[in-house]
Amino acid sequence: MAQGNMNALGTMSYANLPGIKSPQKAHIFGSLNEDFKAQLSDLDSEAKLVERCNSQVTILNSALSDYFIRLDQAAWHLVNCSTQLFTGLSSRRCVLIGLLNGANETIQIKSNFLIEGGSPCYTVATDEYNKQQGTLKPGGAVIMFGWGAAPSLLQPGRVLMKIETNLFSCSMSDRKGRECVIHSLPGYQVGSLEKSYDESGWWAKYWILIKKEDKNNSVQSS
């Protein structure tokens, strides 16, 4: 696999992506990242928080014209709610990676886990994802999410997530200054639709797109 930084594909047209069944409303991933007071009365654990996100995402598919908007909204709600669920001495850093399949073929997600962290690596996916086989059809999306341990004098509570698929692998951190490392097969490119970081260092939110390399269009590095 070739190694490189994430390419800036944020300006590409979603309408031309394989597997997208309906023209999409214009949307910039990350544009919904605004703090709001979350309803946490029914969320007494991290598992229930992920379950609520799952209920919002599993009903989505690319036949919906607001598919990308609702995906990004669910992802941000997960991040925002987690920062309010864990506060004070229980505060934890978190990382969210959203993956969109624009490769015109099924992606096999072999593994996703936290190299650094204090929770499982949770997976929430749209209708195009087969959980038993770990496969994501064209146009489908998967959200992966994990927390660090509560920071202490002995450890900083960092989060580093790794994803391995049949077309690419990547490692992404909660830290803005830490490079996002991508390894992709020849003929494919992995691009950044969003790289957002909390100014205080408590969360990082990414949306990435995997697609076949378009040799007719050059891609600028971010």
HELIX and SHEET records of a PDB file:
HELIX    1   1 TYR A   14  ASN A   16  5                                   3    
HELIX    2   2 GLU A   46  VAL A   57  1                                  12    
HELIX    3   3 TYR A   67  LEU A   85  1                                  19    
HELIX    4   4 GLY A   88  SER A   90  5                                   3    
SHEET    1   A 7 ALA A   2  GLY A   4  0                                        
SHEET    2   A 7 VAL A 181  SER A 184 -1                                        
SHEET    3   A 7 PHE A 168  SER A 173 -1                                        
SHEET    4   A 7 LEU A 160  THR A 165 -1                                        
SHEET    5   A 7 ILE A 107  GLU A 116 -1                                        
SHEET    6   A 7 THR A 135  LEU A 136 -1                                        
SHEET    7   A 7 TYR A 129  ASN A 130 -1                                        
SHEET    1   B 6 ASN A   7  ALA A   8  0                                        
SHEET    2   B 6 TYR A 188  TYR A 197  1                                        
SHEET    3   B 6 TRP A 203  LYS A 212 -1                                        
SHEET    4   B 6 CYS A  94  GLY A 102  1                                        
SHEET    5   B 6 ALA A 141  TRP A 147 -1                                        
SHEET    6   B 6 TYR A 122  ALA A 125 -1                                        
END                                                                             
